[in-house]
Amino acid sequence: MTKQQIAVYTYIVYRLGNFPMSQTEVGRRLNAKPEMVNMVIRGSKASARLQNGIAVLLGCRSWRELEDAALFFQSAVIDGLDLRRVAR
């Protein structure tokens, strides 16, 4: 996994834990197998439909917006900001 993929994966898992929503539930809502959801989240498979669906479920308008939020989240963790104010 690249550094960006790790940041995206970590952010998505963090956000899903706050809902709480499992990857199985994401798959059910997006009509996809949980394994495929996991592969998309990890970055080992690309599916625009699932990427955008996951982004929308997490309150973003697009996968790109979710990636940007993940990178900001990663820098906040490294810089030690208060994550309760950072996470949407």
C-alpha positions as CSV (number, residue, x, y, z in Angstrom):
1,M,0.0,0.0,0.0
2,T,1.2,3.5,-0.8
3,K,1.3,6.2,1.9
4,Q,-1.8,7.8,0.4
5,Q,-3.7,4.4,0.4
6,I,-2.8,3.9,4.0
7,A,-4.1,7.3,4.9
8,V,-7.3,6.7,3.0
9,Y,-7.8,3.3,4.6
10,T,-7.1,4.6,8.1
11,Y,-9.4,7.5,7.7
12,I,-12.3,5.4,6.3
13,V,-11.9,2.8,9.1
14,Y,-11.9,5.6,11.6
15,R,-15.0,7.3,10.1
16,L,-16.9,4.0,9.9
17,G,-16.1,3.3,13.5
18,N,-17.7,6.6,14.4
19,F,-21.0,5.9,12.7
20,P,-20.8,2.9,13.6
21,M,-21.0,1.1,10.3
22,S,-19.2,-2.1,9.2
23,Q,-17.8,-2.8,5.8
24,T,-20.5,-5.5,5.6
25,E,-23.1,-2.8,6.1
26,V,-21.4,-0.6,3.5
27,G,-21.5,-3.5,1.1
28,R,-25.2,-4.1,1.8
29,R,-26.0,-0.4,1.2
30,L,-24.0,-0.3,-2.1
31,N,-25.0,-3.8,-3.3
32,A,-21.5,-5.1,-3.2
33,K,-19.7,-7.9,-1.4
34,P,-17.9,-6.9,1.8
35,E,-14.7,-8.3,0.3
36,M,-14.9,-6.0,-2.7
37,V,-15.6,-3.0,-0.3
38,N,-12.5,-3.9,1.6
39,M,-10.4,-4.2,-1.5
40,V,-11.6,-0.7,-2.7
41,I,-10.9,0.8,0.7
42,R,-7.4,-0.8,0.8
43,G,-6.8,0.5,-2.7
44,S,-6.1,-2.9,-4.3
45,K,-9.2,-2.6,-6.5
46,A,-10.7,0.4,-8.3
47,S,-14.4,0.8,-8.7
48,A,-15.7,4.3,-9.3
49,R,-19.2,3.2,-8.3
50,L,-18.0,1.9,-4.9
51,Q,-15.5,4.7,-4.4
52,N,-18.1,7.3,-4.8
53,G,-20.7,5.3,-2.8
54,I,-18.3,5.0,0.1
55,A,-17.5,8.7,-0.1
56,V,-21.1,9.7,-0.1
57,L,-21.9,7.4,2.9
58,L,-19.1,9.1,4.8
59,G,-20.4,12.6,4.0
60,C,-18.1,13.5,1.1
61,R,-19.2,14.6,-2.4
62,S,-16.6,12.4,-4.2
63,W,-13.7,10.0,-3.7
64,R,-11.3,12.8,-4.4
65,E,-12.8,14.8,-1.5
66,L,-12.5,11.8,0.7
67,E,-8.9,11.4,-0.3
68,D,-8.2,15.0,0.5
69,A,-9.9,14.7,3.9
70,A,-7.9,11.5,4.6
71,L,-4.6,13.3,3.9
72,F,-5.7,16.2,6.1
73,F,-6.6,13.7,8.8
74,Q,-3.2,12.1,8.5
75,S,-1.4,15.4,8.9
76,A,-3.6,16.2,11.9
77,V,-2.6,13.0,13.6
78,I,1.1,13.6,12.9
79,D,0.8,17.2,14.0
80,G,-1.1,16.2,17.1
81,L,-4.3,18.3,16.5
82,D,-7.5,17.6,18.4
83,L,-9.1,15.0,16.1
84,R,-12.6,15.6,17.6
85,R,-12.5,19.0,15.9
86,V,-10.9,17.7,12.7
87,A,-13.2,14.7,11.8
88,R,-16.4,15.8,10.1
